[in-house]
Amino acid sequence: MKSTLTLQSTASATDLEFQAKYNEYFAKQPAIVRGLHHVLSAISICLIPLAAIALVIALYYTLVWAFTGTYTLLDDAWVSFGMACSLLVFPWGLDSMLMRWFPAIIFPASWYRSPKAINFKTGASYIFAGFGIMCAGAPGFAYYFDLLSDALQKLF
């Protein structure tokens, strides 16, 4: 059985290996691509609270439904939560397409500490992987774009 210290040192070694591969590949990219990567990273981090807020709202309406029996806005709340998570995935797929790598550094898998090495893959074929991920996030993007446009129309 491995000790905790052995597992921690293994995780550190795999993190360092992944970070070295990432830094080497990232340094080769043009400045505009690196800049767009930073923008997409910031957008994805800013979207995490939106998903959290949508989850809290959905849980609130679930509790209201459970205790009062009224069905008002329960389905809309859970759709909003799903779309917020979908919207969160959109910049990840766009970043994978842009950088031609998988997993993108903004994926939670790259933040996860594990003794197993993260398979860092690059190449033009990973544009299609990023496209698939981006398509998974497109419904959330369209949903929130529609909500934002409706809110702006009502405001002005």
C-alpha positions as CSV (number, residue, x, y, z in Angstrom):
1,M,0.0,0.0,0.0
2,K,1.4,3.4,-0.9
3,S,1.7,6.0,1.7
4,T,0.2,9.4,1.5
5,L,3.6,11.0,1.0
6,T,4.3,8.7,-2.0
7,L,1.0,9.6,-3.6
8,Q,1.6,13.3,-3.0
9,S,5.0,13.2,-4.6
10,T,3.7,11.2,-7.6
11,A,0.9,13.8,-8.0
12,S,3.5,16.6,-7.9
13,A,5.7,14.9,-10.5
14,T,2.7,14.4,-12.9
15,D,1.6,18.0,-12.3
16,L,5.1,19.2,-13.1
17,E,5.3,17.1,-16.2
18,F,1.9,18.3,-17.4
19,Q,2.8,21.9,-16.7
20,A,6.1,21.6,-18.6
21,K,4.3,20.2,-21.6
22,Y,1.7,22.9,-21.4
23,N,4.3,25.7,-21.1
24,E,6.3,24.4,-24.0
25,Y,3.3,24.1,-26.3
26,F,1.8,27.4,-25.1
27,A,5.1,29.3,-25.8
28,K,4.9,28.2,-29.5
29,Q,1.5,29.7,-30.0
30,P,1.1,33.1,-31.6
31,A,0.5,36.1,-29.3
32,I,-3.1,36.5,-30.5
33,V,-3.9,32.9,-29.7
34,R,-2.4,33.2,-26.2
35,G,-4.4,36.3,-25.6
36,L,-7.6,34.7,-26.7
37,H,-6.8,31.7,-24.4
38,H,-6.5,34.1,-21.5
39,V,-9.8,35.8,-22.4
40,L,-11.6,32.4,-22.6
41,S,-10.1,31.3,-19.3
42,A,-11.4,34.5,-17.7
43,I,-14.8,34.1,-19.2
44,S,-15.1,30.5,-18.0
45,I,-14.1,31.4,-14.5
46,C,-16.7,34.2,-14.5
47,L,-19.4,31.8,-15.6
48,I,-18.9,29.5,-12.6
49,P,-20.9,31.8,-10.3
50,L,-23.7,31.9,-12.9
51,A,-24.0,28.1,-12.7
52,A,-23.8,28.2,-8.9
53,I,-26.6,30.9,-8.7
54,A,-28.8,28.9,-11.1
55,L,-28.3,25.8,-8.9
56,V,-29.3,27.7,-5.8
57,I,-32.4,29.1,-7.5
58,A,-33.3,25.6,-8.8
59,L,-32.9,24.1,-5.3
60,Y,-35.0,26.9,-3.8
61,Y,-37.9,26.3,-6.2
62,T,-37.6,22.5,-5.6
63,L,-38.0,23.1,-1.8
64,V,-40.9,25.5,-2.5
65,W,-42.5,22.9,-4.7
66,A,-41.9,20.1,-2.1
67,F,-43.3,22.0,0.9
68,T,-46.2,23.9,-0.8
69,G,-47.1,21.7,-3.7
70,T,-47.0,24.7,-6.2
71,Y,-45.3,24.0,-9.4
72,T,-44.5,27.6,-10.3
73,L,-41.1,28.0,-12.1
74,L,-39.7,24.6,-11.0
75,D,-39.2,23.4,-14.6
76,D,-37.7,26.8,-15.6
77,A,-35.3,26.8,-12.7
78,W,-33.8,23.4,-13.6
79,V,-33.7,24.3,-17.2
80,S,-31.8,27.5,-16.3
81,F,-29.4,25.4,-14.2
82,G,-28.7,23.0,-17.1
83,M,-28.3,25.8,-19.5
84,A,-25.9,27.6,-17.1
85,C,-23.7,24.5,-17.0
86,S,-24.0,24.2,-20.8
87,L,-22.9,27.8,-21.1
88,L,-19.9,27.0,-18.9
89,V,-18.8,24.3,-21.4
90,F,-18.9,26.7,-24.4
91,P,-15.6,28.5,-23.7
92,W,-13.8,25.2,-23.0
93,G,-14.7,23.8,-26.4
94,L,-13.8,27.1,-28.1
95,D,-10.4,27.1,-26.3
96,S,-9.7,23.5,-27.4
97,M,-10.5,24.4,-31.0
98,L,-8.4,27.6,-30.8
99,M,-5.3,26.0,-29.1
100,R,-5.7,22.6,-30.9
101,W,-5.2,20.6,-27.6
102,F,-7.1,18.4,-25.3
103,P,-7.9,18.6,-22.4
104,A,-7.8,22.4,-22.4
105,I,-6.0,23.8,-19.4
106,I,-9.3,25.4,-18.2
107,F,-10.9,21.9,-18.0
108,P,-11.5,20.8,-14.5
109,A,-9.6,17.6,-15.3
110,S,-6.5,19.7,-15.5
111,W,-7.1,21.1,-12.0
112,Y,-7.8,17.7,-10.6
113,R,-4.8,16.3,-8.6
114,S,-4.3,12.6,-9.4
115,P,-1.3,10.2,-9.3
116,K,-2.1,9.3,-12.9
117,A,-0.6,11.5,-15.6
118,I,-3.0,13.7,-17.6
119,N,-2.8,12.8,-21.3
120,F,-2.0,16.0,-23.0
121,K,-2.8,15.7,-26.7
122,T,-2.3,18.2,-29.4
123,G,-2.9,18.4,-33.2
124,A,-5.4,19.5,-35.8
125,S,-7.7,16.5,-35.1
126,Y,-8.4,18.0,-31.6
127,I,-10.2,20.9,-33.4
128,F,-13.1,18.4,-33.8
129,A,-13.0,17.5,-30.1
130,G,-13.2,21.1,-29.2
131,F,-16.0,21.6,-31.8
132,G,-18.0,18.8,-30.2
133,I,-17.6,20.3,-26.7
134,M,-18.5,23.7,-28.0
135,C,-21.7,22.3,-29.6
136,A,-22.6,20.8,-26.2
137,G,-22.4,24.4,-24.8
138,A,-24.2,26.1,-27.6
139,P,-27.7,25.6,-26.2
140,G,-26.8,27.4,-23.0
141,F,-25.2,30.2,-25.0
142,A,-28.3,30.6,-27.1
143,Y,-30.6,30.4,-24.1
144,Y,-28.8,33.1,-22.1
145,F,-28.3,35.2,-25.2
146,D,-32.1,35.1,-25.7
147,L,-32.7,35.9,-22.0
148,L,-30.3,38.9,-22.2
149,S,-31.8,40.3,-25.4
150,D,-35.3,40.0,-23.8
151,A,-34.1,41.8,-20.7
152,L,-32.5,44.6,-22.7
153,Q,-35.6,45.0,-24.8
154,K,-37.7,45.4,-21.7
155,L,-35.3,47.8,-20.2
156,F,-35.2,50.1,-23.2
